[in-house]
Amino acid sequence: MIYNWQRKWKLIGNEDKLEESFHNINKYRCLILLGEPGSGKSTELEKMYNDSNLSIFVDLRGVNSSADLKVKILVDNKDLDSLSEFYIYLDAFDEAVLNYKDIGDSLLKLLKNFGVNLKKVFLRITCRTGIWLDYLEDEFSKLWCKDEVKKYMLCALSDDDIKNSLDAEKIEYEKFYEEAINKNVYSLMKIPVTMKFLIDEYKVDQSFSNSKKNLYENGCIKLIEEPNKSKRQKLELVDEYDFNDRFYTAKVIAALTILCGTKYISHNMVKGYENLISSEISDLFSIYKKNINSVLKTAIFKSGNYGYEWTHLSYAEFLAANFINESFDFEKIIALIKHNYSEEKKTIPQLHALVGWLISINDKVFDWVFNNDFDIILLGELSSIDNKKKANIVERFITSDNNCGTRYFKYSIIEQLQCEETEKVIKRFLLGGYYTSTYKNYKVIQFSQTLKIKYSFDELLMGMAHGDNNISSYFCNKYLEYGNDELLTRLANILNDRIQKERKLNLMPSLRFKIYEMLYPKYISLQEKLDLMCKLLDEDNFYFESTFKESASKYSKDEIHEAIEYCEKVELSPKSKRTEAVVCHIIFTALLFNNDIQEQIKVLIIKYLECYKSFICLPEDSQVRRRLLKFIIELKYDFKKVELNDLYSNILKEDDIDWIRDQSEKGESYYDEISTIYQKKYSKEENVIKLIENPVKLKEIIKESQNDKNYNVWMNFIKLVFIDEVDIFEKLLSCWEDDYITERIEKLLGNEDIMSDIITLSVDYLENYNVLSSYKRHNISLEYDVSLICYYILSVSKSDSKIVDLIKVYRKWMCAILFENKFTNIHKELFCKFITIDKKYVLNWLFKQEILDSEDFDVKYSLILIIRNCLDEFIENEILKNFNKYKSNEFLCYVLLVNLLINNSKKAKAFVEEYILKFDNSLNSYDTEYKSVVAAYIFGQMNFDWKLVWKKIPNNEIKYDILLYIAQKASSHGFYDSNNINNFTNNNLISENQYAKFYIWIDVNANKTSKRDPLNSYINRIKESILYNLKKRNSKESREAIKYIWKSCYNEYIVQDLWKEIEYEYLKERWIPLKINEISAMYHNKQKTLIRNGADLLNEITNSLERFNKRMNGSKSIKHLLWNESNSTFTHKNEHALSNLIAFHLEYDLKETGVFVDREVEIRPKQGTDGSEKPDIVVQMKSGLNIHKNVIIYIEVKGSWHAEVSTSMESQLINKYMKNKSKYGIYVVGWYGEKASSIKNNEYSEIVDEFKSQAKELTDKYKVMVNTSVIDVSINT
């Protein structure tokens, strides 16, 4: 049955935004629609497609190549020319046959091909949570714009949705809900696929299974049984024995589907697709073809374009996990799920959902994942694990430095961890004062709220006394929730005690106000409440708007009189934000009353405005606002220091027009003035549009302006159209983003006759207007802005000849105007032309001492621009020649030098090095510009020559100043702004490795210097910017650089999060699915294992040596082969005998028995006993499907009697054999007993531990992988 569910979507990244229907979000150009497995993404997308016209729908599960995608999105640009809009719906990005990155890149290429028609295209694409590639969102934002690209999450089923589906099935909601709560499966009611399972199960006997696993199992059984009776009879699915075979067959097909990375099962090969072939499954797994065919025709599969596919992928993941758990031992399961490219033993990203099921049914797998790949632990069924594990998971989340440690984290999942042990963990962290980290405290609070933990009264008081703002606020809220008389009385006493001791209440501002309102009037007096508000409110913000009406309604007439009297006595000061907020609150509250308190409130309004000039905020209630305006109008002659027109404009809202007219009609003459203010605020655009649309009127203005040499009329026109209208040209010059403004400007500029006159008039105006009177910013008047608009008009005109003429005549004016803050691309373009025309003049003008010395005059944009776009030998020489003129301006010095060095200026490098070394002998009293020169050298010369300079600076304070300077200037350049990355972060001359070293260098030096406050934020900005740039490069080298930073700065959660994201994408792209014959071989031969990399081979050889050790000490021991016997006396043979015996064992154990799946292994023992410097045994595995290069493992064998047995692991195995050849080695010690040992320990178990510890230490030291094995070959003599 299809249910009429009204699904909602939640904007990701904005948790405050309400859930929205698709109808409300359909306005955006690009929608990325994410959801959990089984949440109904595809169903919702199909609904959208069915409701739209002029659209195409593509199921990405059937896209096998870039060419295939192009064919499916076959939209001709010529067709788009005639359309106003066109929709593209792409389903199941996470299940695409193509590599995710390949399909993402192909999609971007197709979209770019639309060209100008892209503005007509609307894209909707679905994907599983955690799989989506974030870089695609950035690329989509470039194609459209950031505000048109939104990422939404499909919300869980609402209560109304659940009720609607139960009504359709004629099931009582209350009983269904009660059973779900009792069986702890309520969360499964929120997911469409499991909700359907629950309904089907409930219809049988009005009960549920108590786990997600059982629910899926029962649901899959029903689908495999085929719920359609007529279809079941047609397929002859009647006998229980047949069903068991079918269920087993479905599990095999599921495992093959997931592990082989394919979507389709077909009876024949399909060209271009890696399908599973039914006959091959039958042959390799001994399954009747009849069973395969019948399973494929049941409801758990559906027929697709290229064969059969699963009705829902989550069914396959569940059944596959069960098959793998039943068919393979723990070591083989780990071999199947662990990625062979991951040094940290991460699981294969494409198998995360499968692993989620495995950790729910296999304790060993759970422990392995918990220790090695914790990020995916939440994909398991957490409600079924034991309480100790639940507590361990919560503690791991709380103590992690990053944002809860997993891409799959959701607080709703944490509900499954509810238990007594979990509560103890959370209380320990909340009440024990474990952390001063605000972020970690916030996480603990979120866990406490999600799990709805109850606290005793004493625990609440302890929490309120906590030093952390968030925690104390949380417990105050809890206090108010419990809200009985005893608690609130105690709370009032605590607050009054703080007032008397003048101690600030460590609570959120909004919560403080809420507390005062709850305590008043029963527990505290009005005087006490106002005292609390004046002394304990937050200084920066006052959060009372949302509770204003509720709060105000509590005052009686007598109380508001008392409050006004209190405010009249309070001393007001512009610096007193708390008092300002309280008085403002009382004024607005009083305005709700009738005119009984008119005189009192008027006096208070005058007192308030004389001090603060305007109101801290305005109430939404229009009645209160208009009453306030009326009072101010009546009092207008009593104000002395208040600018009334500005105040009126501030209070007026757009919906006040009818009220103003009513007042005027009543004969209130002053409202004519208010009406004028209103018109100026809200009706100006209408007048401007009329003016622009009236060429005759424009001609009159132009003609009048030409005759009026003081240009007042022209200036008024310019001010009206371009200045007073919310930075219209700023919008115009930023790609014409505002359609409304674009239309207006096009009307003005589209009339060539008028535009020609405007250009001429602009030139005339500039010739006659003396903009040169002062170029210092604080003296530039409004006329300067008008002249700037004229310049803009010239820019838009694209008249090169006019610009050239203007430059020649008004060089000085051009220089001055280029330093306007609104420095646009047109500025840059024209400035470069200016430099080309008159280079020498520009530089001479820039290097005038009066300009260089001006603190208000910002020249950085021009100077950087010269170097970026116009740098040649002349400019380079001029800058260096004039260095002494501007070296006292340390910022200018820094800007020029860093850009010269980044542009690889050899002269600048030599100049700076010579300059820096001059100060070598007097670094304790360096000149002010010294730090800027060193900083420029560090930024601009990333080949690390600057480290030599750094080492020569003996004074740590100077080092600190330089470091702080670097961070400040990087920040002020827009270094952190991803839309304005400066030369440093975009410079291709700086390698990824250099960026990484610089990151670590600045981190280390920042930590070594004194902990001054400004350093932290500046340093963090520059570090984040470096990480952003490395991520943006998206190369093998940038990945290695981020990894290098991650290993060196492991405790930084930003680095952790970025590395996890990079590693996830890296592993996802490099997974090579298994072949069906590999899985079959492992399934039929329990000894066979899967080798994916050198680490797997190393561990398997180590396991083989353990088997050899057991064999040596078993009932049929062959130890005598290693000893000589003479006259009942035993002497050990040399190491060569043991080495040969081990090689013989490995040859048999690893090759003859066929332990490895589809791998060729070569085992080479050392020949002879000449003592040559060669390893005893070399094991080599040749490259294959899952191994990208040959793997070599060196094995060194030493007898316990050998004098160097304790040191040869490092000196011989690692430093001689493995060095520069292999990163894998095994050190084997033959234990010949106490009498034949040079090892200090005599106990076999202690010796084993000693060598294991040594192997671990050397592995970390040399960044290699060394295992050890101690073989007991001792005999009783």
Residue, then its C-alpha position, 0 to 999 in steps of 0.5 A: m500500500i502507498y501511504n500519503w506521507q507529507r514529508k518535510w526537509k531540514l536545511i543542513g547547517n541551520e538547526d534553528k530553521l524550521e522543517e519545510s515542505f518540498h514546495n517551499i524549497n523548490k525555488y532554489r536552483c540546486l537541491i542536494l537531498l540527503g537521507e538515511p538508508g530507507s528514509g524514502k529519498s527516491t520515493e520523494l524524488e519520484k513524486m517531485y518528478n511526477d509533479s513537474n513538467l519539462s524535466i528528466f529523471v535519471d536513476l544513477r544506479g543504471v549509469n555505467s560511464s560518463a558517456d552513459l550519463k551524457v546520453k541520459i541527460l540529453v538536453d540540447n541547448k537549442d531546446l533550452d533556448s525556447l524554455s523558461e526552466f528545465y528540471i533534472y532529477l538524479d536519484a541514488f548518487d550513493e548507489a551509482v555504478l561509477n566512481y563517485k568522483d567520476i560521476g561528480d566530475s562528469l555531471l559538472k562538465l555536463l552542467k558547464n556545457f549548458g553555458v548561458n542556459l544554465k540559469k534555466v536549469f534546476l538540479r535535484i540530486t539524492c544521496r545517502t547521508g555521509i556519502w555526499l562529496d562536499y567539493l561538489e557543493d562548492e562547485f555547484s555554488k560557482l555555477w549558480c551562486k551560493d544562495e541558490v545551492k542548498k543541502y537538505m536532510l529528509c526528516a523522519l516521519s512525523d506523528d501525523d504521517i505515522k497516524n495516516s499510515l495506521d489509519a489506512e491500515k485500520i490500526e489503532y495508533e495508541k496500541f501500536y505506539e504502546e507496543a513500539i515503546n515496550k519493545n524499544v522500536y519507536s525510533l524505527m517508526k520514523i523510517p519508512v522502510t522499517m515502518k512498513f515492516l512494523i505494520d506488516e508484523y503488527k498485522v499478524d499478532q499485534s506485536f513486534s520483535n524487540s530489535k531492528k535485526n529481527l524486524y529486518e529478518n522478518g521483513c526480508i522473509k516475508l518479501i522472499e516468501e512473496p506477499n502476493k498470493s497469485k504471484r506466489q502460486k505462479l512461482e510455485l513458492v509453497d514448500e518450507y524446504d524451498f523457502n530455506d533454499r531461497f533464503y540462503t540464495a538471497k543471502v549469497i546474492a546479497a553478499l556478492t552484490i555488496l562485496c563485488g560492488t555491483k547493482y545488477i544480477s542478470h542471466n547473461m553478460v550485459k556489455g559495459y556492465e560488471n553484472l553478477i551472472s546467475s549461472e556463475i553464482s550457481d556454479l561457484f556456490s552450488i545453488y540450483k538455477k531454479n532457486i536463483n531464478s525464483v528468488l529474483k522474481t520475488a518482491i525483494f527484487k525488482s526488474g531494472n534496465y540491465g537485470y534484477e536489482w534489490t528493491h532496497l539496498s538496505y535489504a542486501e546489506f542486512l542479508a550480506a552481513n548475516f551471510i558473512n557472519e555465518s560463513f567466515d571466521f573473525e580474521k576473514i571478516i576483517a580481511l573483507i571489510k578492512h581497506n588495504y590502502s589504510e594504514e590506520k585499519k579503516t573500513i571500506p567506505q562503501l561497506h559502512a552500512l554492511v559493517g553497521w549490521l556486522i557490529s550488531i551481530n558479532d561482538k568481536v567485530f564490534d570491538w575491532v571497529f570500536n578500536n580502529d574505525f570508531d566513526i562508523i560505530l553509530l551505524g550499528e543497532l546500539s540498543s542491543i549492545d550491553n550497557k558497558k559498551k553503551a557507556n564506553i561509546v558515550e565516554r568516547f564521544i565526550t572525550s573526543d577533541n572533534n565534533c563527536g567523532t563521526r560523520y554518522f553522528k546524530y543526537s537522536i541515535i544516542e537515545q539507544l544508549q539510555c542505561e544506568e551506566t551511561e547516566k553515571v558517565i554523563k553525571r561524572f563529566l557534568l558535575g565533576g568539573y572535568y573539563t574547562s573546554t566549552y565545546k566538550n561541556y556543550k557535548v555533555i549537555q546535549f547527551s544529558q538532554t537527549l537521554k532525559i537524565k533526571y537529577s536530584f535537588d543537590e545535583l541541581l545545586m551543584g550544577m548551578a554552581h559550575g564555573d561553565n556558563n553553559i552548564s550552570s544555565y542548563f541546571c538552572n533550566k532544570y531547576l525551573e522545569y521542576g519548579n516547586d516552591e522549595l526549589l524556587t525559594r532556594l533559587a531566589n536566596i542564591l540570587n539575592d546572595r549574589i547581589q549582595k556580594e556583587r557577583k555576576l550570575n554565570l548564566m545565558p542572558s535569555l535564561r537570566f530574564k526567564i528566571y527573574e520573570m518566574l521568581y516575580p512576584k511570588y519569590i522576589s519583590l519588584q525592587e529585587k527583580l529590577d536590581l537583579m536585572c540592572k546588575l546581572l544582565d549581560e552587558d552586550n545583549f538584552y533578550f526580552e523581545s520574545t517574552f515582552k508581552e508575557s512579561a509586561s502582562k504581569y505588571s499591575k498599574d501600581e507595579i508599573h508606577e513603582a517600576i517607573e519611579y525606580c527607573e527615574k532614580v537610576e543614574l543613566s550613562p551611555k556606557s551602562k547597557r544593562t540599565e539602558a535595557v531595563v529602562c527601555h523594557i519598562i518604557f515599552t511595558a508602560l506604553l501598554f497601559n492607558n493614559d493614566i501614567q502619561e506624565q510619568i512615562k513622558v518624563l522617563i522617555i525624555k530622560y532616556l533619549e537624552c542619554y541614549k539618543s535611540f531605543i535599544c530595540l523596538p517592540e513588534d507590537s505596532q500599537v506600542r510602537r505608534r503610541l511611543l511615536k505619538f509621545i515623542i511627537e508631543l514632546k518634540y520641543d522638550f528634547k535638546k540633544v536628540e535628532l528627531n527626524d532620525l528617531y522618527s525614521n527609526i521607529l516608522k515601519e512600512d505598515d504605518i502609512d494608513w495610521i499616518r493618514d488617519q492621524s492627518e485626517k484627524g487634523e494632526s498637522y505635525y503628521d504631514e512632516i511624519s508623512t514626508i519622512y515616511q515617503k523619504k524612507y519607503s517611497k524613494e525608489e518609485n520616484v527614481i524609477k519614474l525618473i529613469e523611465n522618462p528620457v525627456k525629464l533626463k534630457e532636461i536635467i542634463k541640459e540644465s546641468q550643462n548650463d549650471k556650472n556648479y553642477n548642483v542639479w547634476m549632483n542631486f540627480i547622481k545622489l538620488v539615483f546612485i548614492d541614496e539607493v542602497d549602494i546601487f553601483e556596488k551591486l551593479l559592479s558585482c556581476w549584476e546580481d540584483d535583477y531589479i537593479t540590473e533592469r534599472i541600470e540597463k534602462l539608463l545605459g541602454n539609451e545611447d543618446i542619453m548615455s553619451d550626454i551623461i559621459t560628456l557631463s561626467v567628464d565636464y564635471l570632473e574637469n571643473y570639480n576640484v577633487l584634488s583639494s584633499y585625498k585624505r579620507h577624513n576630509i573627503s566630502l559627499e562631492y567626492d562620492v559624486s565624482l566617484i559615481c562619475y568615474y563609475i559611469l565612465s567605467v561602465s561606458k567601456s570607452d577606452s579613448k575617453i578613459v585614456d584622455l581622462i587619465k592624461v589630464y587627471r592623473k592625480w585625481m585618478c590616483a586619489i580615487l583608486f584608494e576608495n574602499k570599494f575597490t572593484n574589478i573595474h578599478k583594477e582593469l582601469f588602474c592597469k591601463f593607467i600604469t601602462i600609460d603613465k607608469k613613472y608618474v604613478l610610482n612617483w606619486l605613490f612614493k611621496q612621503e606625505i602619502l606614505d606617512s598618512e595613517d588614514f591613507d590605505v595604499k595596499y590595494s594599488l601596490i599589490l595590484i602593480i606587482r601582481n599585474c604590471l611587475d617589470e624591471f623598472i617597477e621592481n627597481e623603483i620599489l627597492k630604490n624607494f625602500n628607505k622612504y617607506k620602511s617606517n610604514e611597516f605595513l606598506c613595507y610588508v605588503l610590497l616585499v611579500n608580493l615581490l618575493i612571491n613573484n620570485s623577484k631575485k633582486a628583492k630576495a637579495f635586498v631583503e637578506e642583506y637588510i635582515l643580516k644588518f641587524d644580526n648584532s643588535l637584535n635586542s633593540y631592532d628597528t620597528e620595520y625589522k619585524s615586517v621585513v622578516a615577516a615578508y621574507i617568511f611569507g614570500q620566500m617559502n623555500f625555507d632559506w628564511k629558517l637560517v634567519w630565524k635561528k639567528i634571532p636570539n630574543n624570543e620576544i622579537k620572535y613572538d612579535i614577528l610571529l604575531y605580525i605574520a598572523q595579523k597581516a595574513s588575517s587582514h589580507g582576507f587570508y581566511d576568507s575563502n572568497n578572497i584568498n590572497n597571493f600567499t594561499n593561491n601561489n603555485l610556487i609554494s609546494e604542498n610540503q612547504y605549506a605543511k612545514f610552515y603550518i607546523w612551524i608556526d604552530v610550534n613557535a606559537n606554542k613556545t612563545s608567551k600566551r598573549d591573547p591576540l595570538n590565538s585567533y590570528i594564528n588559528r586563522i592563518k592555519e585554517s587558511i593553509l588547510y583550506n588551500l591544501k584541501k582545495r588543491n585536491s592532489k596526492e601531494s596535498r593529501e600527504a601534506i594534510k596527513y603530515i600535519w595531522k600526525s604532527c598536530y594530532n590534538e587539533y580537532i580541525v586537522q582531525d576532521l579535515w584528515k578524516e574527510i580527506e581519508y574517507e574520500y581517498l579510500k572511497e575512490r581506491w576501493i577495488p571490489l572483489k571478484i566472485n571467484e575470490i569470494s567463492a574460494m574463501y567460502h569453500n576453503k576455510q584456510k584461505t584468506l584475503i591478502r590486500n597489502g603488505a600488512d596483511l601478508l606480514n600478519e598472515i606469515t606471523n600467524s603461520l609462524e605461530r602454527f609452526n611453534k605449536r607444531m614444534n611443541g606438539s605430540k609429533s615434535i620435530k625439535h630433534l632436527l635442530w639438535n646434535e646428540s653425542n653420548s646423551t649430550f645435546t648441542h644445538k645446531n646453527e641458525h641455518a638449520l632453524s632458518n631452513l626448517i622455517a622456510f620449509h614450513l612456510e613453503y608448505d603452509l602458505k603455498e602447498t595448502g593454498v592459504f592465499v586467494d589467487r596470489e603467487v607467493e615466492i619464499r626464498p631461503k638463504q643459500g649455504t652457511d657462509g655467513s654472508e650479509k643476506p637475510d635468512i628468508v625473503v617472502q615476495m608477493k607479486s602485484g595483483l588486483n588488490i595489490h598495487k606493487n610487489v610486497i617483500i618481507y624480510i625474515e631474520v632468524k637468531g638463536s637465543w644463544h647468539a651474542e647479538v640476539s637482543t640488538s639485531m632486530e634494529s641493527q641487522l633486520i631494519n638498518k641493513y636488510m629493510k632499509n630503502k627496500s621494504k617496510y615489512g620485516i619479521y624477527v624470529v628468535g629460536w629459544y633453545g632453553e636457559k642454558a643456551s641463551s644470552i638473553k637476560n630473562n629466562e622465562y619463555s613468556e617474558i622473552v616473548d613480551e620483551f621482543k614484542s615490546q621491542a618490535k613495537e618501539l622500533t615500528d614507531k621509531y622507523k615508521v616501518m612494520v616489524n613483527t616478532s615470533v619466539i619459537d620454543v625449540s628447547i628440549n629436556t636434556 
